[in-house]
C-alpha cells in the first residue's frame, strides 16, 4: 500500500480497522483476496496434517498442500494489486472523467485482481473438494470452513469485477462476463456435489 506498509505486514486488527476507514482504497476486492488466502491456508494446513496420518496418499496430499500454499501467497499479492489499482482508478475518475481511454485502461487494471481472485477461489474449491475424502473427523470442519471462505471469496470477487465492467469496452466486458460465467458454472458444480450426502455420493457418480 502506498500509504503504509504492505498488507502482509499489518496485524489483522489494524488491517480490519484500516479497511473500515472511509478514505482508504481498501474495499471488497481486498477483503475477497484475504478470504481466498485464508481459505487456501486452511486447505494447506489440513493437507499437511493428513499427510502425516495417510502415508499411502502422502504424495497427493503434498501436492494439495503445495498448491494451496502458492494460492495463499498469490491471493495476498492480489490484495495489494487491488488496493493499488483502485487508487489509480479513483484518481483517473476524478481527474480525467472526460477521457474514456484513460478510464478504460485504469478499469482494466482494477478488474484484473478480483478476476484473478475469482479464479483462485474456484481452484481452492477444487483442492478442498479433493481433500475432503482424506480428512478425518478432526480436520473435516477446517475443510468445510475453507470451502465456505472460498465460496464467499468468489462471490465477493465476482461483485467487484462486475462493478467496473461498464467502464470497459463492450468487447472486453463481454469476454470477462463469459469468463465469470464459466467460473460460476465450475463453482456451482462443486457446490452441488458438496450438497450431496456422503452416503449418496457413489450412487450419483
ChimeraX commands (.cxc) that place a marker at each C-alpha (Angstrom):
marker #1 position 0.00,0.00,0.00 radius 0.5
marker #1 position 1.36,3.38,-0.91 radius 0.5
marker #1 position 0.21,4.99,2.33 radius 0.5
marker #1 position 1.63,2.34,4.62 radius 0.5
marker #1 position 3.43,-0.99,4.86 radius 0.5
marker #1 position 2.44,-3.98,2.71 radius 0.5
marker #1 position -0.82,-5.65,3.66 radius 0.5
marker #1 position 1.09,-8.71,4.85 radius 0.5
marker #1 position 2.87,-6.54,7.44 radius 0.5
marker #1 position -0.34,-5.31,9.08 radius 0.5
marker #1 position -1.64,-7.03,12.22 radius 0.5
marker #1 position -5.13,-8.33,11.46 radius 0.5
marker #1 position -6.79,-5.92,13.89 radius 0.5
marker #1 position -5.13,-2.88,12.32 radius 0.5
marker #1 position -5.86,-4.10,8.81 radius 0.5
marker #1 position -9.54,-4.61,9.61 radius 0.5
marker #1 position -9.73,-1.13,11.12 radius 0.5
marker #1 position -7.94,0.34,8.10 radius 0.5
marker #1 position -10.40,-1.26,5.69 radius 0.5
marker #1 position -13.22,0.32,7.69 radius 0.5
marker #1 position -11.87,3.85,7.15 radius 0.5
marker #1 position -13.78,5.91,4.62 radius 0.5
marker #1 position -10.72,7.44,2.99 radius 0.5
marker #1 position -8.76,4.25,2.21 radius 0.5
marker #1 position -8.70,2.34,-1.08 radius 0.5
marker #1 position -9.18,-0.98,0.69 radius 0.5
marker #1 position -12.58,-2.45,-0.01 radius 0.5
marker #1 position -14.35,-5.54,-1.25 radius 0.5
marker #1 position -11.54,-6.59,-3.57 radius 0.5
marker #1 position -9.01,-6.66,-0.75 radius 0.5
marker #1 position -11.46,-8.48,1.51 radius 0.5
marker #1 position -12.13,-11.07,-1.19 radius 0.5
marker #1 position -8.43,-11.69,-1.69 radius 0.5
marker #1 position -7.83,-12.07,2.04 radius 0.5
marker #1 position -10.72,-14.53,2.31 radius 0.5
marker #1 position -9.22,-16.56,-0.54 radius 0.5
marker #1 position -5.83,-16.55,1.16 radius 0.5
marker #1 position -7.35,-17.76,4.42 radius 0.5
marker #1 position -9.26,-20.50,2.60 radius 0.5
marker #1 position -6.05,-21.66,0.95 radius 0.5
marker #1 position -4.26,-21.59,4.30 radius 0.5
marker #1 position -6.82,-23.97,5.80 radius 0.5
marker #1 position -6.51,-26.36,2.85 radius 0.5
marker #1 position -2.73,-26.26,3.19 radius 0.5
marker #1 position -2.95,-26.91,6.92 radius 0.5
marker #1 position -5.31,-29.88,6.65 radius 0.5
marker #1 position -3.32,-31.42,3.80 radius 0.5
marker #1 position -0.16,-31.30,5.94 radius 0.5
marker #1 position -1.95,-32.76,8.97 radius 0.5
marker #1 position -3.48,-35.60,6.97 radius 0.5
marker #1 position -0.21,-36.26,5.17 radius 0.5
marker #1 position 1.26,-37.49,8.45 radius 0.5
marker #1 position -1.71,-39.79,9.02 radius 0.5
marker #1 position -2.03,-41.09,5.47 radius 0.5
marker #1 position 1.31,-42.20,4.09 radius 0.5
marker #1 position -0.38,-44.11,1.26 radius 0.5
marker #1 position -1.60,-40.83,-0.26 radius 0.5
marker #1 position 1.25,-38.64,1.00 radius 0.5
marker #1 position 2.31,-37.52,-2.48 radius 0.5
marker #1 position -1.19,-36.36,-3.40 radius 0.5
marker #1 position -1.63,-34.57,-0.09 radius 0.5
marker #1 position 1.73,-32.85,-0.52 radius 0.5
marker #1 position 0.58,-31.67,-3.96 radius 0.5
marker #1 position -2.61,-30.27,-2.45 radius 0.5
marker #1 position -0.63,-28.54,0.29 radius 0.5
marker #1 position 1.95,-27.01,-2.04 radius 0.5
marker #1 position -0.70,-25.79,-4.49 radius 0.5
marker #1 position -2.70,-24.26,-1.67 radius 0.5
marker #1 position 0.45,-22.61,-0.33 radius 0.5
marker #1 position 1.05,-20.94,-3.69 radius 0.5
marker #1 position -2.52,-19.66,-3.81 radius 0.5
marker #1 position -2.27,-18.38,-0.23 radius 0.5
marker #1 position 0.69,-16.19,-1.17 radius 0.5
marker #1 position -0.68,-15.15,-4.56 radius 0.5
marker #1 position -4.01,-14.08,-3.08 radius 0.5
marker #1 position -2.26,-11.61,-0.80 radius 0.5
marker #1 position -0.44,-10.19,-3.81 radius 0.5
marker #1 position -3.82,-9.76,-5.47 radius 0.5
marker #1 position -4.96,-7.83,-2.39 radius 0.5
marker #1 position -2.03,-5.41,-2.81 radius 0.5
marker #1 position -2.72,-5.17,-6.53 radius 0.5
marker #1 position -6.38,-4.44,-5.92 radius 0.5
marker #1 position -5.67,-1.62,-3.50 radius 0.5
marker #1 position -3.15,-0.03,-5.85 radius 0.5
marker #1 position -5.33,-0.31,-8.96 radius 0.5
marker #1 position -8.38,1.04,-7.15 radius 0.5
marker #1 position -6.43,4.12,-6.04 radius 0.5
marker #1 position -5.39,4.71,-9.65 radius 0.5
marker #1 position -8.91,4.22,-10.96 radius 0.5
marker #1 position -10.41,6.62,-8.45 radius 0.5
marker #1 position -7.75,9.20,-9.34 radius 0.5
marker #1 position -8.47,8.85,-13.05 radius 0.5
marker #1 position -12.22,9.16,-12.48 radius 0.5
marker #1 position -11.62,12.38,-10.54 radius 0.5
marker #1 position -9.08,13.99,-12.85 radius 0.5
marker #1 position -9.81,12.55,-16.30 radius 0.5
marker #1 position -13.53,11.90,-16.26 radius 0.5
marker #1 position -13.77,13.19,-19.83 radius 0.5
marker #1 position -11.03,10.87,-21.14 radius 0.5
marker #1 position -12.59,7.41,-21.78 radius 0.5
marker #1 position -9.34,5.69,-22.90 radius 0.5
marker #1 position -7.64,6.55,-19.60 radius 0.5
marker #1 position -10.67,5.33,-17.67 radius 0.5
marker #1 position -10.79,2.08,-19.63 radius 0.5
marker #1 position -7.09,1.46,-19.02 radius 0.5
marker #1 position -7.45,2.06,-15.28 radius 0.5
marker #1 position -10.60,-0.06,-15.13 radius 0.5
marker #1 position -8.83,-2.91,-16.92 radius 0.5
marker #1 position -6.19,-2.91,-14.17 radius 0.5
marker #1 position -8.85,-2.65,-11.46 radius 0.5
marker #1 position -10.67,-5.71,-12.82 radius 0.5
marker #1 position -7.55,-7.87,-13.11 radius 0.5
marker #1 position -7.01,-8.56,-9.41 radius 0.5
marker #1 position -10.57,-9.55,-8.42 radius 0.5
marker #1 position -10.87,-11.68,-11.56 radius 0.5
marker #1 position -7.70,-13.49,-10.51 radius 0.5
marker #1 position -9.18,-13.93,-7.01 radius 0.5
marker #1 position -12.35,-15.44,-8.52 radius 0.5
marker #1 position -10.21,-17.90,-10.47 radius 0.5
marker #1 position -8.11,-18.71,-7.41 radius 0.5
marker #1 position -11.25,-19.26,-5.34 radius 0.5
marker #1 position -12.53,-21.90,-7.75 radius 0.5
marker #1 position -9.15,-23.61,-7.64 radius 0.5
marker #1 position -9.30,-23.61,-3.83 radius 0.5
marker #1 position -12.74,-25.20,-4.02 radius 0.5
marker #1 position -11.33,-27.89,-6.30 radius 0.5
marker #1 position -8.49,-28.56,-3.88 radius 0.5
marker #1 position -10.83,-28.60,-0.90 radius 0.5
marker #1 position -13.20,-30.99,-2.62 radius 0.5
marker #1 position -10.31,-33.38,-3.30 radius 0.5
marker #1 position -9.08,-33.01,0.27 radius 0.5
marker #1 position -12.44,-33.83,1.89 radius 0.5
marker #1 position -12.17,-37.54,1.19 radius 0.5
marker #1 position -8.85,-37.68,3.05 radius 0.5
marker #1 position -9.87,-35.55,6.01 radius 0.5
marker #1 position -10.55,-37.07,9.40 radius 0.5
marker #1 position -13.42,-36.06,11.69 radius 0.5
marker #1 position -10.87,-33.88,13.48 radius 0.5
marker #1 position -9.98,-31.83,10.38 radius 0.5
marker #1 position -13.22,-32.01,8.37 radius 0.5
marker #1 position -14.58,-28.83,9.93 radius 0.5
marker #1 position -11.49,-26.94,8.76 radius 0.5
marker #1 position -12.08,-28.18,5.22 radius 0.5
marker #1 position -15.71,-27.08,5.47 radius 0.5
marker #1 position -14.57,-23.66,6.68 radius 0.5
marker #1 position -12.10,-23.43,3.79 radius 0.5
marker #1 position -14.82,-24.23,1.28 radius 0.5
marker #1 position -17.17,-21.66,2.83 radius 0.5
marker #1 position -14.48,-18.97,2.68 radius 0.5
marker #1 position -13.65,-19.84,-0.92 radius 0.5
marker #1 position -17.33,-19.60,-1.91 radius 0.5
marker #1 position -17.54,-16.19,-0.21 radius 0.5
marker #1 position -14.30,-15.03,-1.83 radius 0.5
marker #1 position -15.65,-16.00,-5.24 radius 0.5
marker #1 position -18.90,-14.09,-4.77 radius 0.5
marker #1 position -17.11,-11.01,-3.41 radius 0.5
marker #1 position -14.53,-11.00,-6.20 radius 0.5
marker #1 position -17.22,-11.50,-8.83 radius 0.5
marker #1 position -19.14,-8.50,-7.47 radius 0.5
marker #1 position -16.01,-6.33,-7.63 radius 0.5
marker #1 position -15.33,-7.35,-11.23 radius 0.5
marker #1 position -18.90,-6.67,-12.29 radius 0.5
marker #1 position -18.84,-3.23,-10.64 radius 0.5
marker #1 position -16.27,-2.00,-13.17 radius 0.5
marker #1 position -17.38,-3.73,-16.36 radius 0.5
marker #1 position -19.34,-0.68,-17.52 radius 0.5
marker #1 position -16.04,1.24,-17.71 radius 0.5
marker #1 position -14.56,-1.22,-20.21 radius 0.5
marker #1 position -15.13,-1.64,-23.91 radius 0.5
marker #1 position -18.10,-3.82,-24.84 radius 0.5
marker #1 position -15.77,-6.44,-26.29 radius 0.5
marker #1 position -13.59,-6.71,-23.20 radius 0.5
marker #1 position -16.55,-6.59,-20.82 radius 0.5
marker #1 position -18.26,-9.37,-22.79 radius 0.5
marker #1 position -15.18,-11.58,-22.63 radius 0.5
marker #1 position -14.88,-11.07,-18.89 radius 0.5
marker #1 position -18.58,-11.85,-18.37 radius 0.5
marker #1 position -18.09,-15.10,-20.26 radius 0.5
marker #1 position -15.12,-15.96,-18.05 radius 0.5
marker #1 position -17.11,-15.22,-14.91 radius 0.5
marker #1 position -19.97,-17.39,-16.17 radius 0.5
marker #1 position -17.59,-20.28,-16.83 radius 0.5
marker #1 position -16.07,-19.92,-13.36 radius 0.5
marker #1 position -19.55,-19.71,-11.86 radius 0.5
marker #1 position -20.54,-22.98,-13.50 radius 0.5
marker #1 position -17.44,-24.67,-12.09 radius 0.5
marker #1 position -18.20,-23.25,-8.65 radius 0.5
marker #1 position -21.86,-24.31,-8.84 radius 0.5
marker #1 position -20.91,-27.85,-9.86 radius 0.5
marker #1 position -18.63,-28.16,-6.85 radius 0.5
marker #1 position -21.30,-26.69,-4.56 radius 0.5
marker #1 position -23.88,-29.15,-5.88 radius 0.5
marker #1 position -21.56,-32.07,-5.22 radius 0.5
marker #1 position -20.89,-30.79,-1.72 radius 0.5
marker #1 position -24.62,-30.74,-1.00 radius 0.5
marker #1 position -24.95,-34.47,-1.72 radius 0.5
marker #1 position -24.87,-36.55,1.49 radius 0.5
marker #1 position -21.72,-38.66,1.60 radius 0.5
marker #1 position -23.74,-41.84,1.68 radius 0.5
marker #1 position -25.40,-40.97,-1.64 radius 0.5
marker #1 position -22.33,-39.69,-3.47 radius 0.5
marker #1 position -21.44,-43.03,-5.02 radius 0.5
marker #1 position -24.99,-43.57,-6.22 radius 0.5
marker #1 position -24.86,-40.30,-8.19 radius 0.5
marker #1 position -21.37,-40.83,-9.58 radius 0.5
marker link #1:1,2 radius 0.2
marker link #1:2,3 radius 0.2
marker link #1:3,4 radius 0.2
marker link #1:4,5 radius 0.2
marker link #1:5,6 radius 0.2
marker link #1:6,7 radius 0.2
marker link #1:7,8 radius 0.2
marker link #1:8,9 radius 0.2
marker link #1:9,10 radius 0.2
marker link #1:10,11 radius 0.2
marker link #1:11,12 radius 0.2
marker link #1:12,13 radius 0.2
marker link #1:13,14 radius 0.2
marker link #1:14,15 radius 0.2
marker link #1:15,16 radius 0.2
marker link #1:16,17 radius 0.2
marker link #1:17,18 radius 0.2
marker link #1:18,19 radius 0.2
marker link #1:19,20 radius 0.2
marker link #1:20,21 radius 0.2
marker link #1:21,22 radius 0.2
marker link #1:22,23 radius 0.2
marker link #1:23,24 radius 0.2
marker link #1:24,25 radius 0.2
marker link #1:25,26 radius 0.2
marker link #1:26,27 radius 0.2
marker link #1:27,28 radius 0.2
marker link #1:28,29 radius 0.2
marker link #1:29,30 radius 0.2
marker link #1:30,31 radius 0.2
marker link #1:31,32 radius 0.2
marker link #1:32,33 radius 0.2
marker link #1:33,34 radius 0.2
marker link #1:34,35 radius 0.2
marker link #1:35,36 radius 0.2
marker link #1:36,37 radius 0.2
marker link #1:37,38 radius 0.2
marker link #1:38,39 radius 0.2
marker link #1:39,40 radius 0.2
marker link #1:40,41 radius 0.2
marker link #1:41,42 radius 0.2
marker link #1:42,43 radius 0.2
marker link #1:43,44 radius 0.2
marker link #1:44,45 radius 0.2
marker link #1:45,46 radius 0.2
marker link #1:46,47 radius 0.2
marker link #1:47,48 radius 0.2
marker link #1:48,49 radius 0.2
marker link #1:49,50 radius 0.2
marker link #1:50,51 radius 0.2
marker link #1:51,52 radius 0.2
marker link #1:52,53 radius 0.2
marker link #1:53,54 radius 0.2
marker link #1:54,55 radius 0.2
marker link #1:55,56 radius 0.2
marker link #1:56,57 radius 0.2
marker link #1:57,58 radius 0.2
marker link #1:58,59 radius 0.2
marker link #1:59,60 radius 0.2
marker link #1:60,61 radius 0.2
marker link #1:61,62 radius 0.2
marker link #1:62,63 radius 0.2
marker link #1:63,64 radius 0.2
marker link #1:64,65 radius 0.2
marker link #1:65,66 radius 0.2
marker link #1:66,67 radius 0.2
marker link #1:67,68 radius 0.2
marker link #1:68,69 radius 0.2
marker link #1:69,70 radius 0.2
marker link #1:70,71 radius 0.2
marker link #1:71,72 radius 0.2
marker link #1:72,73 radius 0.2
marker link #1:73,74 radius 0.2
marker link #1:74,75 radius 0.2
marker link #1:75,76 radius 0.2
marker link #1:76,77 radius 0.2
marker link #1:77,78 radius 0.2
marker link #1:78,79 radius 0.2
marker link #1:79,80 radius 0.2
marker link #1:80,81 radius 0.2
marker link #1:81,82 radius 0.2
marker link #1:82,83 radius 0.2
marker link #1:83,84 radius 0.2
marker link #1:84,85 radius 0.2
marker link #1:85,86 radius 0.2
marker link #1:86,87 radius 0.2
marker link #1:87,88 radius 0.2
marker link #1:88,89 radius 0.2
marker link #1:89,90 radius 0.2
marker link #1:90,91 radius 0.2
marker link #1:91,92 radius 0.2
marker link #1:92,93 radius 0.2
marker link #1:93,94 radius 0.2
marker link #1:94,95 radius 0.2
marker link #1:95,96 radius 0.2
marker link #1:96,97 radius 0.2
marker link #1:97,98 radius 0.2
marker link #1:98,99 radius 0.2
marker link #1:99,100 radius 0.2
marker link #1:100,101 radius 0.2
marker link #1:101,102 radius 0.2
marker link #1:102,103 radius 0.2
marker link #1:103,104 radius 0.2
marker link #1:104,105 radius 0.2
marker link #1:105,106 radius 0.2
marker link #1:106,107 radius 0.2
marker link #1:107,108 radius 0.2
marker link #1:108,109 radius 0.2
marker link #1:109,110 radius 0.2
marker link #1:110,111 radius 0.2
marker link #1:111,112 radius 0.2
marker link #1:112,113 radius 0.2
marker link #1:113,114 radius 0.2
marker link #1:114,115 radius 0.2
marker link #1:115,116 radius 0.2
marker link #1:116,117 radius 0.2
marker link #1:117,118 radius 0.2
marker link #1:118,119 radius 0.2
marker link #1:119,120 radius 0.2
marker link #1:120,121 radius 0.2
marker link #1:121,122 radius 0.2
marker link #1:122,123 radius 0.2
marker link #1:123,124 radius 0.2
marker link #1:124,125 radius 0.2
marker link #1:125,126 radius 0.2
marker link #1:126,127 radius 0.2
marker link #1:127,128 radius 0.2
marker link #1:128,129 radius 0.2
marker link #1:129,130 radius 0.2
marker link #1:130,131 radius 0.2
marker link #1:131,132 radius 0.2
marker link #1:132,133 radius 0.2
marker link #1:133,134 radius 0.2
marker link #1:134,135 radius 0.2
marker link #1:135,136 radius 0.2
marker link #1:136,137 radius 0.2
marker link #1:137,138 radius 0.2
marker link #1:138,139 radius 0.2
marker link #1:139,140 radius 0.2
marker link #1:140,141 radius 0.2
marker link #1:141,142 radius 0.2
marker link #1:142,143 radius 0.2
marker link #1:143,144 radius 0.2
marker link #1:144,145 radius 0.2
marker link #1:145,146 radius 0.2
marker link #1:146,147 radius 0.2
marker link #1:147,148 radius 0.2
marker link #1:148,149 radius 0.2
marker link #1:149,150 radius 0.2
marker link #1:150,151 radius 0.2
marker link #1:151,152 radius 0.2
marker link #1:152,153 radius 0.2
marker link #1:153,154 radius 0.2
marker link #1:154,155 radius 0.2
marker link #1:155,156 radius 0.2
marker link #1:156,157 radius 0.2
marker link #1:157,158 radius 0.2
marker link #1:158,159 radius 0.2
marker link #1:159,160 radius 0.2
marker link #1:160,161 radius 0.2
marker link #1:161,162 radius 0.2
marker link #1:162,163 radius 0.2
marker link #1:163,164 radius 0.2
marker link #1:164,165 radius 0.2
marker link #1:165,166 radius 0.2
marker link #1:166,167 radius 0.2
marker link #1:167,168 radius 0.2
marker link #1:168,169 radius 0.2
marker link #1:169,170 radius 0.2
marker link #1:170,171 radius 0.2
marker link #1:171,172 radius 0.2
marker link #1:172,173 radius 0.2
marker link #1:173,174 radius 0.2
marker link #1:174,175 radius 0.2
marker link #1:175,176 radius 0.2
marker link #1:176,177 radius 0.2
marker link #1:177,178 radius 0.2
marker link #1:178,179 radius 0.2
marker link #1:179,180 radius 0.2
marker link #1:180,181 radius 0.2
marker link #1:181,182 radius 0.2
marker link #1:182,183 radius 0.2
marker link #1:183,184 radius 0.2
marker link #1:184,185 radius 0.2
marker link #1:185,186 radius 0.2
marker link #1:186,187 radius 0.2
marker link #1:187,188 radius 0.2
marker link #1:188,189 radius 0.2
marker link #1:189,190 radius 0.2
marker link #1:190,191 radius 0.2
marker link #1:191,192 radius 0.2
marker link #1:192,193 radius 0.2
marker link #1:193,194 radius 0.2
marker link #1:194,195 radius 0.2
marker link #1:195,196 radius 0.2
marker link #1:196,197 radius 0.2
marker link #1:197,198 radius 0.2
marker link #1:198,199 radius 0.2
marker link #1:199,200 radius 0.2
marker link #1:200,201 radius 0.2
marker link #1:201,202 radius 0.2
marker link #1:202,203 radius 0.2
marker link #1:203,204 radius 0.2
marker link #1:204,205 radius 0.2
view
